[in-house]
Amino acid sequence: LRGWPGNGRPQVVCKVATPLPGRVQAGELIKALTGIIGGGGGGAPHFAQGGGSQPEKLDEALERGAALIHDALG
């Protein structure tokens, strides 16, 4: 999971290792995170990306993503 502010248009991307898509779905994770940064996105279970319009919320989105991944891998 990575994110960057992108000149006022924050971007996030997620890649999931082959054995994990059943537990962590990249597309679902990105949809949740881009909602925080005021945008949208999605993709396949193993790779997804998206963007938004609120770079000030990027850290919040990445922290939420880390928590969701941690909970899924529990």
Accessible surface in RSA format (square Angstrom, percent):
REM  Atomic radii and reference values for relative SASA: ProtOr
REM  Chains: A
REM  Algorithm: Lee & Richards
REM  Probe-radius: 1.40
REM  Slices: 20
REM RES _ NUM      All-atoms   Total-Side   Main-Chain    Non-polar    All polar
REM                ABS   REL    ABS   REL    ABS   REL    ABS   REL    ABS   REL
RES LEU A   1    53.44  29.8  12.88   9.2  40.56 102.0  12.90   9.1  40.54 109.1
RES ARG A   2   174.47  73.3 172.34  87.9   2.13   5.1  59.91  81.9 114.56  69.4
RES GLY A   3    23.90  29.5   0.00   N/A  23.90  29.5   0.00   0.0  23.90  53.5
RES TRP A   4   114.59  46.0 113.61  55.0   0.98   2.3  98.48  52.5  16.11  26.1
RES PRO A   5    80.49  58.7  80.49  73.4   0.00   0.0  80.49  66.5   0.00   0.0
RES GLY A   6    28.18  34.8   0.00   N/A  28.18  34.8  19.12  52.5   9.06  20.3
RES ASN A   7   161.15 111.1 121.30 117.2  39.85  96.0  35.62  85.7 125.53 121.3
RES GLY A   8    37.41  46.1   0.00   N/A  37.41  46.1  23.34  64.1  14.07  31.5
RES ARG A   9   139.97  58.8 139.49  71.1   0.49   1.2  54.93  75.1  85.05  51.5
RES PRO A  10     0.00   0.0   0.00   0.0   0.00   0.0   0.00   0.0   0.00   0.0
RES GLN A  11    62.11  34.7  62.11  45.4   0.00   0.0  14.19  30.2  47.92  36.3
RES VAL A  12     0.62   0.4   0.00   0.0   0.62   1.5   0.00   0.0   0.62   1.7
RES VAL A  13    30.68  20.2  30.20  27.3   0.48   1.2  30.20  26.2   0.48   1.3
RES CYS A  14     3.22   2.4   2.46   2.7   0.75   1.8   0.75   1.9   2.46   2.7
RES LYS A  15   152.50  74.4 129.00  79.2  23.50  56.0  92.36  83.1  60.14  64.1
RES VAL A  16     8.64   5.7   4.13   3.7   4.51  10.9   7.02   6.1   1.62   4.4
RES ALA A  17    56.54  52.0  42.83  66.1  13.71  31.2  50.85  71.6   5.69  15.1
RES THR A  18   123.76  88.0 108.10 109.6  15.66  37.3  74.37  99.9  49.39  74.7
RES PRO A  19   113.59  82.8  79.98  72.9  33.61 122.2  91.34  75.4  22.25 138.3
RES LEU A  20    50.78  28.3  50.78  36.3   0.00   0.0  50.78  35.7   0.00   0.0
RES PRO A  21    27.75  20.2  27.64  25.2   0.12   0.4  27.75  22.9   0.00   0.0
RES GLY A  22    76.14  93.9   0.00   N/A  76.14  93.9  38.82 106.5  37.32  83.6
RES ARG A  23   132.87  55.8 110.98  56.6  21.89  52.1  51.13  69.9  81.74  49.5
RES VAL A  24    11.71   7.7   9.23   8.4   2.48   6.0  11.71  10.2   0.00   0.0
RES GLN A  25    71.67  40.1  65.52  47.9   6.15  14.6  23.41  49.8  48.26  36.6
RES ALA A  26     0.00   0.0   0.00   0.0   0.00   0.0   0.00   0.0   0.00   0.0
RES GLY A  27     4.77   5.9   0.00   N/A   4.77   5.9   4.74  13.0   0.03   0.1
RES GLU A  28   105.50  60.6  99.29  75.1   6.20  14.8  41.14  79.6  64.35  52.5
RES LEU A  29    11.99   6.7   7.47   5.3   4.53  11.4  11.46   8.0   0.54   1.4
RES ILE A  30     0.00   0.0   0.00   0.0   0.00   0.0   0.00   0.0   0.00   0.0
RES LYS A  31   112.67  55.0 100.38  61.6  12.29  29.3  57.75  52.0  54.92  58.5
RES ALA A  32    49.79  45.8  30.33  46.8  19.47  44.3  42.57  60.0   7.22  19.1
RES LEU A  33     0.00   0.0   0.00   0.0   0.00   0.0   0.00   0.0   0.00   0.0
RES THR A  34     1.14   0.8   1.14   1.2   0.00   0.0   0.00   0.0   1.14   1.7
RES GLY A  35    53.83  66.4   0.00   N/A  53.83  66.4  31.76  87.2  22.06  49.4
RES ILE A  36    39.22  22.3  29.61  22.1   9.61  23.2  36.71  26.4   2.51   6.8
RES ILE A  37     0.00   0.0   0.00   0.0   0.00   0.0   0.00   0.0   0.00   0.0
RES GLY A  38    36.66  45.2   0.00   N/A  36.66  45.2  21.78  59.8  14.89  33.3
RES GLY A  39    40.68  50.2   0.00   N/A  40.68  50.2  18.75  51.5  21.93  49.1
RES GLY A  40    44.40  54.8   0.00   N/A  44.40  54.8  29.98  82.3  14.42  32.3
RES GLY A  41    34.42  42.4   0.00   N/A  34.42  42.4  18.51  50.8  15.91  35.6
RES GLY A  42    22.16  27.3   0.00   N/A  22.16  27.3   9.95  27.3  12.21  27.3
RES GLY A  43    54.56  67.3   0.00   N/A  54.56  67.3  26.86  73.7  27.70  62.0
RES ALA A  44    39.03  35.9  28.80  44.4  10.23  23.3  35.21  49.6   3.82  10.1
RES PRO A  45    63.37  46.2  62.12  56.6   1.25   4.6  63.06  52.1   0.31   1.9
RES HIS A  46    95.27  52.1  95.27  66.2   0.00   0.0  59.10  60.9  36.18  42.1
RES PHE A  47    82.55  41.3  80.46  49.8   2.09   5.4  80.46  48.8   2.09   6.0
RES ALA A  48     0.94   0.9   0.00   0.0   0.94   2.1   0.94   1.3   0.00   0.0
RES GLN A  49   109.36  61.2 105.28  76.9   4.08   9.7  23.68  50.4  85.69  65.0
RES GLY A  50     8.91  11.0   0.00   N/A   8.91  11.0   8.56  23.5   0.35   0.8
RES GLY A  51    14.60  18.0   0.00   N/A  14.60  18.0   7.32  20.1   7.28  16.3
RES GLY A  52     2.06   2.5   0.00   N/A   2.06   2.5   1.64   4.5   0.43   1.0
RES SER A  53    58.90  49.8  40.88  54.6  18.02  41.5  24.65  52.5  34.25  48.0
RES GLN A  54    59.51  33.3  59.32  43.4   0.19   0.5   8.29  17.6  51.22  38.8
RES PRO A  55    45.62  33.3  35.38  32.2  10.24  37.2  35.75  29.5   9.87  61.3
RES GLU A  56   130.06  74.7  90.93  68.8  39.13  93.2  68.91 133.3  61.15  49.9
RES LYS A  57    79.65  38.9  79.18  48.6   0.47   1.1  32.89  29.6  46.77  49.8
RES LEU A  58    13.81   7.7  13.80   9.9   0.02   0.0  13.80   9.7   0.02   0.1
RES ASP A  59   102.86  72.1 100.08  99.6   2.78   6.6  26.76  63.0  76.10  75.9
RES GLU A  60    94.72  54.4  88.98  67.3   5.74  13.7  37.56  72.6  57.16  46.7
RES ALA A  61     0.00   0.0   0.00   0.0   0.00   0.0   0.00   0.0   0.00   0.0
RES LEU A  62    45.10  25.1  42.10  30.1   3.01   7.6  42.41  29.8   2.70   7.3
RES GLU A  63   124.94  71.7 115.13  87.1   9.81  23.4  48.93  94.6  76.01  62.1
RES ARG A  64   115.48  48.5 111.39  56.8   4.09   9.7  30.83  42.1  84.65  51.3
RES GLY A  65     0.00   0.0   0.00   N/A   0.00   0.0   0.00   0.0   0.00   0.0
RES ALA A  66    57.78  53.1  50.18  77.4   7.60  17.3  53.91  75.9   3.87  10.2
RES ALA A  67    43.61  40.1  35.60  54.9   8.02  18.2  43.02  60.6   0.59   1.6
RES LEU A  68    50.24  28.0  45.73  32.7   4.51  11.3  46.09  32.4   4.14  11.1
RES ILE A  69    44.25  25.2  43.38  32.3   0.87   2.1  44.20  31.8   0.05   0.1
RES HIS A  70   134.09  73.3 127.98  89.0   6.11  15.6  93.75  96.6  40.34  46.9
RES ASP A  71   102.42  71.7  78.46  78.1  23.97  56.7  30.95  72.8  71.48  71.3
RES ALA A  72    43.26  39.8  15.70  24.2  27.56  62.7  28.15  39.6  15.11  40.0
RES LEU A  73    67.67  37.7  51.98  37.2  15.68  39.4  52.75  37.0  14.92  40.1
RES GLY A  74    92.86 114.5   0.00   N/A  92.86 114.5  43.67 119.8  49.18 110.2
END  Absolute sums over single chains surface
CHAIN  1 A     4270.9       3229.4       1041.5       2388.7       1882.2
END  Absolute sums over all chains
TOTAL          4270.9       3229.4       1041.5       2388.7       1882.2
